Amino acid sequence: MPETSVAVCSRSFSRNPILRAELEAQYRNVKFNDEGLELKGNSLVAFLKGHEKAITALEKLDDFVLSQLPDLKVIGKYGVGLDMIDMDAMRKYKIRLGWEGGVNRRGVAELVLAFILSMLREIPAANREVMKGTWRQHTGIQLTGKTVGIIGCGHVGKEMVKLLVPFNCTILVNDIQTQSDYYAANNIKATQLDELLMQSDVVTLHTPLDDSTRNLINESNICLMKRSAILINAARGGIVEESALKKALMTNSIAGAAFDVFTQEPPRDLELLNLPNFLATPHIGGSSKEAILAMGRSAIKGLSENAFV
């Protein structure tokens, strides 16, 4: 068994007895985040100091942090997003990254499907009314036969295509990559972003967050959506300009929205959170029991195998 020391930053990983046991079966010297600390900046440096390997999740690994960790050689990524990791700094300090894309795709896609069905049938609003003593029938719409726009057709986007098959939807896709064979095989139409927004009954986001996607949905284009349409974001906070979203929801420019991710987490805009046509969850897309195990095992494997240098 290696004497290599491993630090596990992730609170979710640290709480999981199966992942703990599997990691400790491979490494003798492991430190877990048993106190449930939110590690960032100096506290993250202190937690990782002296360790050769680490498992991280949503912790921000920038030049400031990595420059102070001369012993750190390998990071196993718990989760699929890389927006919290400065890859230039990783290369600068010769730290390897073990990462696997799409390991939580089914969990995220199933949550998105739940969002879509809930919002189309106005379940959140109906539930709030019942809890307040109002008994009123809501007339929602069915997903079957509707047009769904998928922005970003990577691992999760393709998983959404699979889940939508029984609903006989028209599927529009906007993606930076050309995937003509895949689109043809699945009866998907590639479109420009504006066209997708105008034609879709449901718009769901599945892109990473970077400079090209920050505020991708904003005040200038959210107005293109149908008044009956709903917007789903279970990808990354920051892809949608949240002030523009709130305005659209308050004026009923769109019918509703459901978000699992926010620019700031937890979100502080109570006016947005309390809107009857808005549904919010606390970044749980990849938190099914099955997805947690898949992500954790991928992170453990990443300690000995690397996808990036």
Backbone hydrogen bonds, N-H to C=O, Kabsch-Sander energy under -0.5 kcal/mol:
donor,donor_aa,acceptor,acceptor_aa,energy
6,V,29,N,-2.6
7,A,53,K,-2.0
8,V,31,K,-3.2
9,C,7,A,-0.7
9,C,55,I,-2.7
10,S,55,I,-0.8
14,S,10,S,-1.9
15,R,11,R,-1.5
16,N,12,S,-0.6
16,N,13,F,-1.3
20,R,16,N,-2.3
21,A,17,P,-2.1
22,E,18,I,-2.2
23,L,19,L,-2.4
24,E,20,R,-2.7
25,A,21,A,-1.3
26,Q,23,L,-1.4
27,Y,23,L,-2.0
28,R,2,P,-1.4
29,N,4,T,-0.6
30,V,28,R,-0.9
31,K,6,V,-2.9
32,F,30,V,-0.5
33,N,8,V,-0.6
34,D,32,F,-1.7
36,G,33,N,-1.3
39,L,37,L,-1.0
43,S,40,K,-1.5
45,V,41,G,-2.1
46,A,42,N,-2.5
47,F,43,S,-1.8
48,L,44,L,-2.1
49,K,45,V,-1.7
51,H,48,L,-2.1
52,E,5,S,-0.9
53,K,5,S,-1.9
54,A,74,V,-1.7
55,I,7,A,-2.4
56,T,54,A,-0.5
56,T,76,G,-1.5
61,L,59,E,-0.7
61,L,84,M,-2.8
62,D,60,K,-0.9
66,L,62,D,-2.7
67,S,63,D,-2.3
68,Q,65,V,-1.4
69,L,66,L,-1.6
72,L,69,L,-1.1
73,K,52,E,-3.2
74,V,52,E,-1.8
75,I,96,R,-2.5
76,G,54,A,-3.1
77,K,75,I,-0.6
77,K,98,G,-3.0
78,Y,56,T,-3.3
78,Y,76,G,-0.5
79,G,77,K,-0.9
85,I,82,L,-1.7
86,D,61,L,-2.7
86,D,84,M,-0.5
87,M,85,I,-1.1
90,M,86,D,-2.1
91,R,87,M,-2.2
92,K,88,D,-2.3
93,Y,89,A,-2.3
94,K,91,R,-1.0
95,I,90,M,-2.8
96,R,73,K,-2.8
96,R,94,K,-0.5
97,L,308,F,-1.3
98,G,75,I,-3.4
99,W,97,L,-0.6
103,V,100,E,-0.7
105,R,102,G,-1.5
108,V,104,N,-2.1
109,A,105,R,-2.5
110,E,106,R,-2.5
111,L,107,G,-1.7
112,V,108,V,-2.3
113,L,109,A,-2.3
114,A,110,E,-2.1
115,F,111,L,-2.5
116,I,112,V,-2.8
117,L,113,L,-2.4
118,S,114,A,-2.3
119,M,115,F,-2.8
120,L,116,I,-2.5
121,R,117,L,-1.7
122,E,119,M,-1.1
123,I,118,S,-2.8
126,A,122,E,-2.3
127,N,123,I,-2.8
128,R,124,P,-2.2
129,E,125,A,-1.9
130,V,126,A,-2.3
131,M,127,N,-2.4
132,K,128,R,-1.0
132,K,129,E,-0.5
133,G,130,V,-1.7
134,T,129,E,-3.0
135,W,133,G,-0.5
136,R,134,T,-0.7
140,G,138,H,-0.9
141,I,120,L,-2.2
145,G,167,F,-2.5
146,K,143,L,-2.3
148,V,146,K,-0.6
148,V,170,T,-2.9
149,G,202,V,-3.6
150,I,148,V,-0.6
150,I,172,L,-3.1
151,I,149,G,-0.6
151,I,204,T,-2.5
152,G,150,I,-0.8
152,G,174,N,-2.5
154,G,152,G,-0.6
158,K,154,G,-2.5
159,E,155,H,-1.5
160,M,156,V,-2.3
161,V,157,G,-1.6
162,K,158,K,-1.6
163,L,159,E,-2.0
164,L,160,M,-1.8
165,V,161,V,-0.6
165,V,162,K,-0.9
167,F,164,L,-1.4
168,N,165,V,-1.6
169,C,164,L,-0.8
170,T,146,K,-1.9
171,I,169,C,-0.6
171,I,187,N,-0.5
172,L,148,V,-2.6
172,L,170,T,-0.6
173,V,189,K,-2.4
174,N,150,I,-2.2
179,Q,177,Q,-0.6
183,Y,179,Q,-2.7
184,A,180,S,-2.6
185,A,181,D,-2.3
186,N,182,Y,-1.4
187,N,184,A,-0.9
188,I,183,Y,-2.8
189,K,171,I,-2.3
190,A,188,I,-0.6
191,T,173,V,-2.8
196,L,192,Q,-2.4
197,L,193,L,-2.5
198,M,194,D,-2.1
199,Q,195,E,-2.0
200,S,196,L,-1.8
201,D,147,T,-2.8
202,V,147,T,-1.7
203,V,230,I,-2.4
204,T,149,G,-2.8
205,L,232,I,-2.0
206,H,151,I,-3.2
210,D,208,P,-0.6
213,T,210,D,-1.1
214,R,210,D,-1.6
215,N,238,G,-3.4
216,L,213,T,-2.0
216,L,239,I,-0.7
217,I,239,I,-2.2
218,N,216,L,-0.7
221,N,218,N,-1.1
222,I,218,N,-2.8
223,C,219,E,-0.5
224,L,221,N,-1.7
225,M,222,I,-1.2
226,K,197,L,-0.6
226,K,200,S,-0.6
229,A,226,K,-1.4
230,I,201,D,-1.7
231,L,256,G,-1.7
232,I,203,V,-3.0
233,N,258,A,-2.2
234,A,205,L,-0.8
239,I,236,R,-1.3
241,E,217,I,-3.0
242,E,240,V,-1.0
244,A,241,E,-0.6
245,L,241,E,-2.0
246,K,242,E,-2.4
247,K,243,S,-1.8
248,A,244,A,-2.2
249,L,245,L,-2.4
250,M,246,K,-2.7
251,T,247,K,-1.8
252,N,249,L,-0.9
253,S,248,A,-2.4
254,I,248,A,-1.1
255,A,229,A,-1.8
256,G,229,A,-1.2
257,A,277,N,-1.9
258,A,231,L,-2.2
259,F,279,L,-2.6
260,D,233,N,-2.8
261,V,233,N,-0.9
270,L,268,R,-1.7
273,L,269,D,-2.2
274,N,270,L,-2.0
275,L,272,L,-1.5
278,F,275,L,-1.5
279,L,257,A,-2.0
281,T,259,F,-2.0
283,H,260,D,-1.3
283,H,281,T,-1.6
287,S,284,I,-2.2
292,I,288,S,-2.6
293,L,289,K,-1.8
294,A,290,E,-2.1
295,M,291,A,-2.9
296,G,292,I,-2.6
297,R,293,L,-2.6
298,S,294,A,-1.8
299,A,295,M,-2.2
300,I,296,G,-2.4
301,K,297,R,-2.4
302,G,298,S,-1.9
303,L,299,A,-0.7
303,L,300,I,-1.2
304,S,301,K,-1.5
305,E,301,K,-1.7
307,A,97,L,-2.2
308,F,97,L,-1.8
